Amino acid sequence: MPGLRRALIFISWMILIHGMVAAPGFETREIFPSAPDNKPNYRIPSIIRAPNGDTLAIVEKRNHGIGDVGNTDIVMRSSSDLGKTWSGIRVILDDGPNTCGDITPCVDWDTKRLYVFFLRDKKRFCYIYSEDSGKTWSGMVDIHASVTKPEWETVGLKPGRARDSSVDRKTGKTSKAAEWKRNWMQRYGIGPGSAATQLRTGPLKGRLIVPARHNEQVGKSLVGFTHVFHSDDHGKTWRLGASNIIKYGNESRLVELANGDLMINARSGHAASGPDNHRRLVAISRDGGNTWPVVYKDEGLVSLPCEASILTYRHENSANNGLVLFANPASPFRQEKHPYGRYNITVRWSRDNGATWSAGRPIYPHTGSYTDLTVLADGSIGMIYERGEKGSVKYWDSLHFVRFNLEWLFAPPHTTWDP
């Protein structure tokens, strides 16, 4: 009888534990609030699990307001309880009046070093790093010369003339409007979000690889191209990799798929009226990122010009390892209530390495924009996204954190909401 009793107790506990794990779960909270006149404005969110298991939300703090160019710091909040509570907002890089943006974190799981790549003033590829899961941070490291081509520096300038086009010829003063246009049109780009990865398989296992972008002169037009840079010695040196991967490739994400392939999933840089803007652009590498022979438009991923996030799910021995998750504002057109076309934040998934996609599960049906995803320490999904209030067109107002498990994601309904 004692043996039978112990067996019944064990079975009861297993049923209880299984119920706790399998129950659908969803929770959300604001973690970077809006401010009067959007000063500061928290934007371009990234979220990542640190080597010690903490959840880190690392974002741009635009002290000047909503614009892309201006006094922008890098700030962070951390959570040690799966996003239930968060630390205060902490500045981890203040570069004075300069713009430090396009934040792209990545972990080297061999050395436990956490990198945060970014662009300094839209012109220089740099990073900072932490050896203690975000408690302390290094100074700025500039790797620009190692990960770019010299000819990219003069793209858009007339032959034989390397004059700064933002300086007025007569007064010698800087035109803010011209400077903004120059920085926007001739800028580099990186990520943003948790766009970089460390290879887990293959002969180049351990490689850190980062997706980025640059402009080239094509006829009379400036055209964006996706490129990558990488390190094969745990960050001691960095070098430029393939440099013309996706034509019109803009903000891009890189993931290692379950079959060992690498995938870049990019925002299209076509004009707003271009048909390609309604789909994501994709490239596949089968040799660790050295070459990218497969490039296509993914007809299954509708997306207006906007950043999106993609993640390969991995957690211990989960039966869902290899599942690919994709999050974006799933809004295929602009309309009166949504002139920017950014609303209906939705998470889709693929069980065949991105060949096909589910209809998805809506996270927030109203105005929203940039997103980022990570796998939390317990195997649930952490997500951060830009959000505006119902009825507002201001998708940049605040940043919200969402935590959900796969049981919730797979539960009905699987269609987008009517905004």
C-alpha positions in Angstrom: 0.0 0.0 0.0 2.8 2.5 0.8 4.2 1.9 -2.7 0.8 2.4 -4.3 0.3 5.6 -2.3 3.7 7.0 -3.4 2.8 6.1 -7.0 -0.5 7.9 -6.8 1.1 11.0 -5.2 3.8 11.0 -8.0 1.1 10.7 -10.7 -0.9 13.5 -9.1 2.2 15.8 -9.0 3.0 15.0 -12.7 -0.6 15.9 -13.7 -0.3 19.1 -11.7 3.1 20.0 -13.2 1.9 19.2 -16.7 -1.1 21.3 -16.3 1.0 24.2 -15.1 3.3 23.9 -18.1 0.6 23.3 -20.7 -1.9 26.0 -19.6 -2.0 28.9 -22.1 -0.5 32.1 -20.6 -0.3 35.7 -21.7 0.6 38.8 -19.8 1.6 42.3 -20.8 2.8 45.6 -19.3 4.2 49.0 -20.3 8.0 49.2 -19.6 9.0 52.4 -21.4 6.2 55.0 -21.0 5.4 58.0 -23.2 6.5 61.4 -22.1 5.0 64.9 -22.8 5.9 66.0 -26.3 7.7 62.6 -26.7 10.8 64.1 -25.0 12.4 61.7 -24.4 11.0 59.2 -26.9 11.9 55.5 -26.4 12.0 53.6 -29.7 13.7 50.8 -31.7 13.3 48.1 -29.1 15.4 45.0 -28.6 15.0 42.3 -26.0 17.5 39.5 -25.2 18.1 36.8 -22.6 21.4 37.5 -20.9 23.9 34.6 -20.1 22.7 34.7 -16.4 19.1 34.3 -17.5 18.0 37.8 -16.9 15.8 39.5 -19.5 17.2 42.7 -20.9 15.3 45.4 -22.8 17.7 47.7 -24.6 16.3 50.6 -26.5 17.0 54.1 -28.0 16.3 57.0 -25.8 15.7 59.9 -28.2 16.2 62.9 -25.9 15.3 65.3 -28.7 11.9 63.7 -29.6 10.7 61.3 -32.2 13.2 62.1 -35.0 15.8 59.5 -36.2 18.7 62.0 -35.9 19.6 63.8 -32.7 20.8 63.3 -29.2 20.1 59.6 -28.7 21.4 57.5 -25.8 21.3 53.7 -25.3 19.3 52.7 -22.2 18.3 49.4 -20.6 15.9 47.9 -18.2 16.4 44.4 -16.7 14.2 41.7 -15.2 15.2 38.7 -13.1 11.6 37.2 -12.9 10.6 36.7 -16.5 9.4 40.2 -17.0 7.1 40.5 -14.0 9.1 43.3 -12.5 11.8 45.5 -14.0 14.7 47.6 -12.9 14.8 51.4 -13.4 15.8 52.8 -16.7 19.6 52.9 -16.9 21.8 54.7 -19.4 24.5 52.3 -20.7 25.9 54.7 -23.4 25.7 58.5 -23.5 27.7 59.9 -26.4 26.8 63.5 -25.8 24.8 65.1 -28.6 25.5 62.3 -31.0 23.0 59.7 -32.3 23.6 56.1 -31.1 21.0 54.0 -32.8 20.0 50.8 -34.6 20.7 48.9 -31.5 21.5 45.2 -32.2 22.4 42.9 -29.2 24.0 39.5 -29.5 25.4 37.0 -27.0 28.6 34.9 -27.5 27.5 31.8 -25.5 31.0 30.4 -25.4 32.5 33.4 -23.6 29.3 34.8 -22.1 30.1 38.2 -23.5 27.0 40.3 -24.4 27.5 42.7 -27.4 25.4 45.7 -28.3 26.1 46.8 -31.9 24.9 50.2 -33.1 25.6 53.1 -35.5 27.2 56.3 -34.3 25.6 59.2 -36.1 24.4 56.9 -38.8 28.0 56.8 -40.1 30.1 54.4 -38.0 29.6 50.8 -37.0 30.5 50.4 -33.3 29.7 48.3 -30.2 29.8 48.1 -26.5 30.0 44.9 -24.5 29.3 43.5 -21.0 31.1 40.6 -19.3 28.5 40.3 -16.5 25.1 40.1 -18.2 24.6 43.8 -18.4 25.6 44.9 -14.9 28.6 46.9 -16.3 29.5 48.0 -19.8 32.7 48.7 -21.7 33.4 51.9 -23.6 32.7 52.3 -27.3 34.6 50.2 -29.8 34.7 51.4 -33.4 35.0 48.6 -36.0 33.8 50.7 -39.0 37.0 50.3 -41.1 37.0 46.6 -40.7 33.4 46.0 -41.8 32.9 48.4 -44.7 34.4 49.2 -48.1 36.1 52.6 -48.6 34.0 53.4 -51.6 30.8 53.3 -49.5 31.9 56.4 -47.7 31.4 58.7 -50.8 28.2 57.1 -52.2 25.8 59.9 -53.3 28.5 62.6 -53.7 29.3 64.0 -57.2 32.5 62.7 -58.7 35.6 64.6 -57.5 33.6 66.4 -54.8 33.5 65.1 -51.3 31.9 68.3 -49.8 29.5 67.9 -46.9 26.2 68.7 -48.6 24.6 69.7 -45.2 26.8 72.9 -45.1 25.4 76.0 -46.8 28.0 77.3 -49.3 27.3 81.0 -48.5 27.0 81.0 -44.7 29.1 78.0 -43.9 26.5 76.9 -41.4 24.9 73.5 -41.1 21.4 73.1 -42.4 19.5 70.9 -40.1 17.0 69.9 -42.8 19.8 69.1 -45.3 21.8 67.2 -42.6 18.7 65.1 -41.7 18.2 64.2 -45.4 21.9 63.4 -45.9 22.0 61.2 -42.9 18.8 59.4 -43.8 19.6 58.9 -47.5 23.3 58.1 -47.2 23.2 56.3 -43.9 24.4 52.8 -43.1 22.2 50.5 -41.1 22.4 47.6 -38.7 19.7 45.2 -37.5 18.0 46.5 -35.4 16.8 44.3 -32.6 18.2 40.9 -31.8 19.2 40.5 -35.4 22.6 39.0 -35.0 23.4 35.4 -34.0 26.1 32.9 -33.1 26.3 29.8 -35.2 25.4 26.6 -33.3 26.3 24.0 -36.0 28.6 23.3 -38.9 32.3 23.9 -39.5 32.0 27.6 -38.6 30.3 26.9 -35.2 30.9 29.8 -32.8 30.9 32.4 -35.6 29.3 35.7 -34.6 27.5 37.1 -37.6 25.7 40.5 -37.9 23.3 41.7 -40.7 23.8 45.3 -41.9 23.1 47.5 -44.9 24.7 50.1 -47.0 23.9 52.2 -50.1 25.4 52.0 -53.6 24.9 54.2 -56.7 22.8 52.3 -59.3 22.3 54.6 -62.3 21.0 57.8 -60.9 19.6 56.3 -57.7 20.9 55.3 -54.3 20.0 51.6 -53.7 20.2 49.8 -50.4 21.9 46.4 -50.2 22.1 44.0 -47.3 25.5 42.8 -46.2 27.0 40.9 -43.2 30.1 41.1 -41.0 31.4 38.5 -38.7 34.0 37.3 -36.2 35.5 33.9 -36.0 37.6 34.5 -32.9 35.0 35.6 -30.4 35.1 39.3 -31.1 38.9 39.8 -31.2 38.7 40.8 -34.9 35.8 41.6 -37.2 35.6 41.5 -41.0 33.2 42.3 -43.8 31.5 39.2 -45.3 29.2 39.0 -48.3 28.4 42.6 -49.3 25.6 42.6 -51.9 23.1 40.0 -50.6 19.7 41.6 -51.0 19.1 44.5 -53.4 16.7 46.9 -51.8 17.3 45.1 -48.5 16.8 47.5 -45.5 16.4 46.6 -41.8 17.2 42.9 -41.6 17.2 40.0 -39.2 19.5 36.9 -39.3 18.6 33.5 -37.8 20.1 30.0 -37.9 17.4 27.5 -39.0 16.9 24.0 -37.6 18.5 22.5 -40.8 21.7 24.6 -40.3 20.9 27.2 -43.0 21.1 30.8 -42.2 18.2 33.1 -43.2 18.2 36.9 -43.6 14.7 38.3 -43.4 14.6 42.0 -44.5 12.4 45.0 -44.9 12.1 46.1 -48.5 13.6 49.5 -49.4 11.5 50.0 -52.4 9.5 53.2 -52.7 6.2 53.3 -50.8 4.2 52.5 -54.0 6.4 49.6 -55.0 4.8 46.2 -55.1 7.7 44.5 -53.2 7.0 46.6 -50.2 4.1 44.4 -49.3 6.3 41.3 -48.8 9.5 40.5 -46.9 12.7 39.9 -48.8 14.6 36.7 -47.8 18.1 35.3 -48.5 19.5 31.8 -47.6 23.1 30.7 -46.9 24.1 27.1 -46.6 27.8 27.7 -45.8 27.7 29.7 -42.6 27.1 33.1 -44.2 30.0 33.1 -46.7 27.6 33.0 -49.7 23.9 33.7 -50.2 22.8 32.0 -53.4 19.1 32.0 -52.7 17.2 35.3 -52.6 13.4 35.7 -52.9 10.3 37.6 -52.0 8.3 35.7 -49.3 4.7 35.7 -50.5 3.6 34.4 -47.2 4.8 37.4 -45.2 2.7 40.5 -45.9 4.5 43.6 -44.6 4.4 47.3 -45.3 7.7 49.1 -45.1 8.5 48.4 -41.4 11.0 46.4 -39.3 9.9 42.9 -38.2 11.4 40.3 -35.9 12.2 36.6 -36.5 13.4 34.0 -34.0 14.3 30.3 -34.1 12.8 28.7 -31.0 15.2 26.7 -28.8 14.8 25.6 -25.2 16.3 22.5 -23.7 14.5 19.4 -25.1 11.3 21.0 -26.3 9.3 19.3 -29.0 9.0 22.7 -30.6 12.7 23.3 -31.1 13.3 24.6 -34.6 10.0 26.4 -34.8 10.4 29.8 -36.5 8.5 32.8 -35.1 7.9 36.0 -36.9 6.3 39.2 -35.5 5.3 42.5 -37.2 2.4 44.8 -37.8 0.5 42.6 -40.1 -1.2 45.4 -42.0 -1.1 45.0 -45.8 -2.4 48.4 -46.8 -2.8 52.0 -45.5 -6.3 53.4 -44.7 -7.8 56.5 -43.1 -7.6 55.2 -39.6 -4.0 54.1 -40.1 -2.2 56.4 -42.5 1.2 54.9 -41.6 -0.2 51.4 -42.3 1.3 50.1 -39.0 -1.2 48.3 -36.9 -2.3 44.8 -35.8 0.9 43.4 -34.2 0.8 39.7 -34.9 3.0 36.6 -34.3 3.2 33.9 -37.0 5.1 30.6 -37.0 6.6 28.2 -39.4 7.4 24.5 -38.9 9.3 24.1 -42.2 12.1 26.6 -41.9 10.1 29.5 -43.2 8.8 27.8 -46.4 5.2 28.3 -45.2 3.6 30.4 -42.4 0.6 30.2 -40.2 -2.1 32.9 -40.2 -0.8 33.9 -36.8 -2.0 35.1 -33.4 -2.7 38.8 -32.9 -0.9 40.5 -30.0 -2.4 44.0 -30.2 -4.9 45.1 -32.9 -4.3 48.8 -32.8 -1.4 51.0 -33.8 2.0 49.4 -33.4 5.3 49.2 -35.1 8.8 47.8 -34.4 9.0 44.5 -32.5 11.6 42.1 -31.0 11.4 38.5 -29.7 13.5 36.3 -27.4 13.1 32.9 -25.6 13.0 33.5 -21.8 14.7 31.3 -19.3 11.6 29.2 -18.7 11.0 28.6 -22.4 8.2 31.1 -22.7 8.4 33.9 -25.3 9.3 37.5 -24.4 8.4 40.3 -26.8 8.8 44.0 -26.8 7.0 46.3 -29.3 6.2 49.9 -30.1 2.6 50.8 -29.4 0.1 53.6 -29.7 -3.2 53.9 -28.0 -6.5 52.8 -29.6 -7.6 55.4 -32.1 -4.1 57.0 -32.3 -1.8 57.0 -35.3 1.3 57.6 -33.1 2.9 54.1 -33.1 6.0 55.6 -31.4 4.3 56.6 -28.0 5.5 53.8 -25.7 7.1 50.4 -25.5 5.3 47.3 -24.1 6.5 43.9 -22.9 4.5 40.8 -23.6 5.2 37.3 -22.3 3.3 34.3 -23.7 3.9 30.6 -24.0 3.5 28.4 -27.1 0.3 26.9 -25.7 -1.3 30.4 -25.8 0.2 31.0 -29.3 -1.2 27.8 -30.8 -4.7 28.3 -29.2 -7.5 29.7 -31.3 -8.2 32.3 -32.7 -5.5 32.2 -35.4 -6.8 35.1 -37.5 -6.0 38.8 -37.3 -8.4 41.1 -35.5 -10.5 43.8 -37.2 -8.8 47.1 -36.3 
